[in-house]
């Protein structure tokens, strides 16, 4: 399954060299992650009702090409790895248009966190199954 969600590039997200500030890449990826998880049946209300969080454990950002203000881009999300208490999503940010261009990749590992116990936990089996099905 390849999930994709749009993003419109804003003037405030770009430096003078035409490179997106890293913090904005991560914000875009957080929004894309939440949309992806909602698509596979685990939206934000599920997390609240089950006292779970998917916290960033590690993030890598690789810049490939510049984006300009007012560009439209697509963030493609795919499951890269599923562990015992963590999962990794690959986010590819593509400039939209007739000839799409890969602008950046962000590979982010999330740890499954139990809010009641205040510690990491094993992935819920239904969540694991949803990730496997989306893989």
C-alpha positions in Angstrom: 0.0 0.0 0.0 1.3 3.4 -0.9 -0.3 6.2 1.0 0.0 9.8 -0.1 -1.1 13.1 1.3 -0.6 16.6 -0.1 1.3 19.5 1.3 1.4 23.1 0.1 4.8 24.7 0.6 4.6 28.1 2.4 7.0 31.0 2.1 7.8 30.7 5.9 9.0 27.1 5.5 11.8 27.8 3.0 15.2 29.4 3.6 17.0 31.7 1.0 18.6 28.7 -0.6 15.2 27.1 -1.4 15.6 24.4 1.2 12.8 23.5 3.6 13.8 24.1 7.2 14.2 20.6 8.9 11.6 21.3 11.5 9.0 21.7 8.7 10.0 18.4 7.1 9.3 16.8 10.5 6.0 18.7 10.9 4.9 17.5 7.5 5.8 14.0 8.3 4.0 14.0 11.6 0.8 15.2 9.8 1.4 12.5 7.1 1.9 9.8 9.8 -1.4 10.7 11.5 -3.2 10.7 8.2 -1.6 7.3 7.3 -2.5 5.8 10.7 -6.1 7.0 10.4 -6.3 5.4 6.9 -5.3 2.0 8.4 -7.8 2.4 11.2 -5.8 4.0 14.0 -6.7 7.7 14.0 -6.0 10.1 16.9 -9.1 9.2 18.8 -8.0 5.6 18.9 -4.7 6.6 20.5 -6.6 8.8 23.1 -9.1 6.0 23.9 -6.4 3.4 24.3 -3.8 5.5 26.2 -1.2 5.0 23.5 1.3 7.2 21.8 3.7 6.7 18.9 6.7 8.8 19.9 9.6 9.7 17.7 12.6 7.7 18.7 14.9 8.5 15.7 14.5 10.6 12.6 16.8 10.9 9.5 16.2 13.6 6.9 17.9 13.5 3.5 17.6 16.5 1.3 17.6 15.8 -2.4 16.1 18.8 -4.3 14.8 22.2 -3.5 11.2 23.2 -3.2 9.8 26.7 -3.8 7.1 28.6 -2.0 3.7 27.7 -3.4 4.9 24.4 -4.7 2.6 21.5 -4.2 4.1 18.3 -2.9 3.0 14.8 -2.0 4.2 12.9 1.0 4.3 9.2 0.3 4.3 7.1 3.4 5.3 3.4 3.6 6.0 1.0 6.3 9.8 0.3 6.4 10.1 -1.9 9.5 8.0 -3.3 12.3 9.7 -4.3 15.6 8.5 -5.5 19.0 7.8 -2.1 20.4 8.6 0.2 17.5 7.9 0.8 13.8 9.6 2.8 11.1 7.9 4.8 8.4 9.6 6.1 5.3 8.3 9.4 4.1 9.1 10.5 0.6 8.4 14.2 -0.3 7.8 14.6 -4.0 7.3 17.9 -5.8 4.1 17.6 -7.8 3.8 18.4 -11.4 4.2 16.9 -14.9 7.7 15.7 -13.9 7.6 14.8 -10.2 10.9 15.3 -8.4 11.9 13.7 -5.1 12.8 16.5 -2.8 13.5 14.7 0.5 13.2 11.5 2.4 12.5 11.2 6.1 12.9 7.8 7.8 11.4 8.0 11.2 11.3 5.3 13.9 8.4 5.6 16.4 8.3 3.8 19.8 5.0 2.5 21.1 4.3 4.2 24.5 1.8 3.3 27.1 0.5 6.5 28.8 -0.9 4.7 31.8 2.3 2.9 32.7 4.5 5.7 31.5 6.8 3.5 29.5 7.3 1.9 26.1 5.2 -1.2 25.4 4.9 -3.9 22.8 2.9 -2.9 19.8 -0.8 -3.8 20.1 -1.5 -6.8 18.0 -4.3 -5.1 16.0 -2.0 -2.2 15.3 0.8 -4.6 14.2 -1.6 -6.4 11.9 -2.7 -3.1 10.3 0.9 -2.1 9.7 1.6 -5.6 8.2 -1.4 -5.3 5.9 -0.2 -1.8 4.7 3.3 -3.0 4.1 
